[in-house]
Amino acid sequence: MSSRSASTSETSEPGAIRPGAGGRVVVVATPIGNLGDLSPRAVDALATADYIYCEDTRRTLALLNHCAISGPRLVSHHVHNEAASTATALRRLREGAVIAVVTDAGTPAVSDPGARLVREAIAAGAVVEAVPGPSAVLAALVVSGLASDRWCFEGFLPRTGRKRSERLAAVAAEQRAVVVFESPHRLQRTLDDLVPACGPARPMALCRELTKLHEEVWRATTGEVAERSRAVKPRGEYVLVLGPMPASVPLTQQS
């Protein structure tokens, strides 16, 4: 064994990826609805990866077919199997593989699978890169017309119980714009909960199907949006943007 090899063996952590081994994770943002938003750099990252870890292999395959990409192997990576799939990803990274990470839409690791794989790859010494692109959070924020110089991302609110009540209270007290994700079957309940939490006059924007053919943005108050929503069957994914808490409203108003 050469002295160089001995040195590498002695200083490497067990399971760590050797410097220069080539293992690399590329976090790739994909369209949130309009395929025209996929960047040339994203296409190149997907085409040159050894593996693509994806939330739904069927949806990712459709995207690859659109781009005429056929080389990389698709690996299912979602909330129900991320522990096992992350373990296989680390093994492949140690072997020098390039792994692209995508979700069904938007940027991985933000209210979507991918965060665990990125975290453990970094801990193992892998190179992690990002290919930025479409983001439902930023798209909703900029079309909302609300204060966007200071904002925060809440993601999905807890579904029930004390944690939900606590997060609603925190959203109501927030002095920055707040971005919230919601699914169609829970939309009305969340809107109805926001009215007493934030008051019926809080400015907000409800964004649906961003970048898609039937994109809609409602700009009104919490009370008005909640009432209007009752007359419309919810469809697609929603992003809610709430304006900051007015400076004149005391925290004790929240109920």
C-alpha positions as CSV (number, residue, x, y, z in Angstrom):
1,M,0.0,0.0,0.0
2,S,1.4,3.4,-0.9
3,S,1.9,6.1,1.7
4,R,-0.8,8.2,-0.1
5,S,-3.3,5.4,0.2
6,A,-2.5,4.8,3.8
7,S,-3.1,8.4,4.6
8,T,-6.4,8.5,2.8
9,S,-7.5,5.4,4.7
10,E,-6.6,6.7,8.1
11,T,-8.2,10.1,7.7
12,S,-11.5,9.1,6.0
13,E,-14.6,8.7,8.2
14,P,-16.4,5.3,7.9
15,G,-18.9,5.5,5.0
16,A,-17.5,8.9,3.9
17,I,-17.2,9.6,0.2
18,R,-13.6,10.0,-0.9
19,P,-12.6,13.4,-2.2
20,G,-12.4,13.3,-5.9
21,A,-14.4,10.1,-6.2
22,G,-17.0,11.8,-8.4
23,G,-20.1,11.2,-6.4
24,R,-22.4,14.2,-6.8
25,V,-26.0,15.2,-6.0
26,V,-27.7,17.7,-8.3
27,V,-31.0,19.1,-7.0
28,V,-33.0,20.0,-10.1
29,A,-36.1,22.3,-10.2
30,T,-38.7,21.1,-12.7
31,P,-41.8,23.0,-14.1
32,I,-44.8,23.6,-11.8
33,G,-47.1,23.4,-14.8
34,N,-45.7,24.9,-17.9
35,L,-43.1,22.6,-19.6
36,G,-41.6,25.7,-21.3
37,D,-40.2,26.7,-17.9
38,L,-37.7,23.9,-17.9
39,S,-34.2,25.5,-18.3
40,P,-31.5,24.2,-20.7
41,R,-29.3,23.6,-17.7
42,A,-31.9,21.5,-16.1
43,V,-32.3,19.4,-19.2
44,D,-28.5,18.9,-19.3
45,A,-28.4,17.9,-15.6
46,L,-31.1,15.3,-16.2
47,A,-29.6,13.9,-19.4
48,T,-26.1,13.5,-17.9
49,A,-27.1,12.0,-14.5
50,D,-26.5,8.3,-13.8
51,Y,-29.7,8.1,-11.7
52,I,-32.7,10.4,-11.2
53,Y,-34.3,10.1,-7.8
54,C,-37.9,11.2,-8.3
55,E,-41.2,11.5,-6.4
56,D,-43.3,9.7,-9.1
57,T,-41.4,7.8,-11.8
58,R,-44.4,8.1,-14.1
59,R,-44.5,11.8,-14.1
60,T,-40.7,12.1,-14.3
61,L,-40.7,9.7,-17.3
62,A,-43.2,11.9,-19.1
63,L,-40.9,14.9,-18.5
64,L,-37.9,13.0,-19.8
65,N,-39.8,11.8,-22.9
66,H,-40.8,15.4,-23.6
67,C,-37.0,16.3,-23.5
68,A,-36.0,13.2,-25.5
69,I,-33.9,11.9,-22.6
70,S,-33.5,8.2,-22.2
71,G,-30.3,7.4,-20.4
72,P,-30.6,7.8,-16.6
73,R,-32.2,5.2,-14.4
74,L,-35.3,6.4,-12.5
75,V,-35.5,5.6,-8.8
76,S,-38.6,6.2,-6.7
77,H,-37.9,8.5,-3.8
78,H,-40.8,9.7,-1.7
79,V,-41.9,10.2,1.8
80,H,-42.8,6.5,2.3
81,N,-39.4,5.1,1.2
82,E,-36.9,7.9,1.6
83,A,-34.9,6.2,4.3
84,A,-34.2,3.2,2.2
85,S,-33.8,5.1,-1.1
86,T,-31.4,7.6,0.6
87,A,-29.3,4.6,1.8
88,T,-29.0,3.3,-1.8
89,A,-28.2,6.8,-3.0
90,L,-25.3,7.1,-0.5
91,R,-23.9,3.8,-1.7
92,R,-24.1,4.9,-5.3
93,L,-22.4,8.2,-4.5
94,R,-19.5,6.3,-2.9
95,E,-19.2,4.5,-6.2
96,G,-18.9,7.8,-8.0
97,A,-22.5,8.1,-9.4
98,V,-24.1,11.4,-10.3
99,I,-27.6,11.6,-8.9
100,A,-30.2,14.1,-9.9
101,V,-33.1,14.7,-7.5
102,V,-36.4,16.0,-8.7
103,T,-40.0,16.1,-7.4
104,D,-43.3,16.1,-9.3
105,A,-43.1,19.9,-9.7
106,G,-40.9,22.7,-8.5
107,T,-37.8,22.5,-6.3
108,P,-37.0,19.4,-4.3
109,A,-36.5,19.5,-0.5
110,V,-39.0,22.4,0.0
111,S,-42.2,20.8,1.3
112,D,-41.3,17.9,-1.0
113,P,-38.9,14.8,-0.7
114,G,-35.2,15.4,-1.1
115,A,-34.1,17.2,2.1
116,R,-33.1,14.0,3.9
117,L,-31.0,12.8,0.9
118,V,-29.3,16.2,0.6
119,R,-28.6,16.3,4.3
120,E,-27.1,12.8,4.5
121,A,-25.1,13.3,1.2
122,I,-23.5,16.4,2.7
123,A,-22.7,14.6,5.9
124,A,-21.0,11.9,3.9
125,G,-18.9,14.4,2.1
126,A,-20.6,14.4,-1.3
127,V,-20.8,17.4,-3.6
128,V,-24.3,18.9,-3.7
129,E,-25.3,21.3,-6.4
130,A,-28.6,23.1,-7.2
131,V,-30.1,23.8,-10.6
132,P,-32.6,26.5,-9.7
133,G,-35.8,27.1,-11.6
134,P,-39.6,27.1,-11.2
135,S,-40.9,27.8,-7.7
136,A,-44.6,27.9,-6.7
137,V,-43.5,29.9,-3.6
138,L,-41.8,32.7,-5.6
139,A,-44.4,32.7,-8.4
140,A,-47.2,33.2,-5.9
141,L,-45.4,35.8,-4.0
142,V,-44.6,38.0,-6.9
143,V,-48.1,37.9,-8.4
144,S,-49.8,38.4,-5.1
145,G,-49.2,42.2,-5.0
146,L,-48.4,41.9,-1.3
147,A,-45.3,43.0,0.5
148,S,-42.5,40.8,-0.8
149,D,-39.3,42.4,0.5
150,R,-39.7,40.4,3.7
151,W,-41.6,37.1,3.7
152,C,-41.5,33.6,5.2
153,F,-42.6,30.2,4.0
154,E,-45.0,28.2,6.2
155,G,-45.6,25.3,3.8
156,F,-48.5,23.0,4.7
157,L,-50.2,23.7,8.1
158,P,-50.6,20.8,10.5
159,R,-53.9,19.1,9.8
160,T,-55.4,19.0,13.3
161,G,-55.0,19.7,17.0
162,R,-52.8,22.0,19.1
163,K,-50.0,22.2,16.5
164,R,-52.4,23.6,13.9
165,S,-53.8,26.1,16.4
166,E,-50.3,27.2,17.3
167,R,-49.2,27.6,13.7
168,L,-52.3,29.6,12.8
169,A,-51.6,31.9,15.7
170,A,-48.0,32.3,14.5
171,V,-49.2,33.1,11.0
172,A,-51.6,35.7,12.3
173,A,-48.9,37.4,14.3
174,E,-46.3,37.3,11.5
175,Q,-45.1,40.8,10.5
176,R,-43.9,39.5,7.1
177,A,-45.9,38.1,4.2
178,V,-46.6,34.4,4.7
179,V,-46.8,31.7,1.9
180,V,-48.9,28.7,2.7
181,F,-49.5,25.5,0.6
182,E,-52.8,23.8,0.6
183,S,-54.5,20.9,-1.1
184,P,-58.0,21.2,-2.7
185,H,-59.8,19.0,-0.2
186,R,-58.5,21.0,2.8
187,L,-58.7,24.4,1.2
188,Q,-62.0,25.6,2.6
189,R,-61.2,24.5,6.2
190,T,-57.9,26.4,6.1
191,L,-59.6,29.5,4.7
192,D,-62.3,29.3,7.4
193,D,-59.6,29.0,10.1
194,L,-57.6,31.9,8.8
195,V,-60.6,34.3,9.1
196,P,-60.8,34.2,13.0
197,A,-57.1,33.8,13.3
198,C,-56.0,36.8,11.2
199,G,-59.3,38.7,11.1
200,P,-61.6,39.0,8.1
201,A,-59.8,42.1,6.7
202,R,-56.3,40.7,6.3
203,P,-55.1,41.1,2.7
204,M,-54.3,37.9,0.9
205,A,-54.0,36.2,-2.5
206,L,-55.2,32.8,-3.4
207,C,-53.3,31.3,-6.3
208,R,-54.4,28.2,-8.2
209,E,-52.7,26.2,-11.0
210,L,-49.8,28.7,-11.4
211,T,-48.2,28.7,-14.9
212,K,-50.9,26.4,-16.2
213,L,-53.7,27.0,-18.7
214,H,-56.3,27.7,-16.0
215,E,-54.2,29.8,-13.7
216,E,-56.2,32.0,-11.3
217,V,-55.2,34.5,-8.7
218,W,-57.8,36.0,-6.3
219,R,-56.6,39.2,-4.5
220,A,-58.9,40.2,-1.7
221,T,-59.2,39.8,2.1
222,T,-59.3,36.6,4.1
223,G,-63.0,37.0,4.7
224,E,-63.8,37.7,1.1
225,V,-61.7,34.8,-0.2
226,A,-63.2,32.3,2.2
227,E,-66.7,33.4,1.2
228,R,-66.0,33.3,-2.5
229,S,-64.4,29.9,-2.3
230,R,-67.6,28.3,-1.0
231,A,-69.2,28.8,-4.4
232,V,-66.4,27.1,-6.4
233,K,-65.3,23.5,-6.5
234,P,-61.7,23.4,-5.5
235,R,-59.4,22.0,-8.2
236,G,-55.6,21.7,-8.4
237,E,-53.0,22.8,-6.0
238,Y,-53.2,26.1,-4.1
239,V,-50.7,28.6,-2.8
240,L,-52.0,31.2,-0.3
241,V,-50.1,34.5,0.4
242,L,-51.1,36.4,3.5
243,G,-50.1,40.0,3.9
244,P,-48.2,41.0,7.1
245,M,-50.0,41.7,10.3
246,P,-51.0,45.4,10.3
247,A,-48.9,47.3,12.7
248,S,-52.1,48.7,14.4
249,V,-53.5,45.3,15.3
250,P,-52.6,44.0,18.8
251,L,-51.6,40.4,19.2
252,T,-54.5,39.9,21.7
253,Q,-57.0,40.2,18.8
254,Q,-56.2,36.7,17.7
255,S,-58.6,34.0,18.9
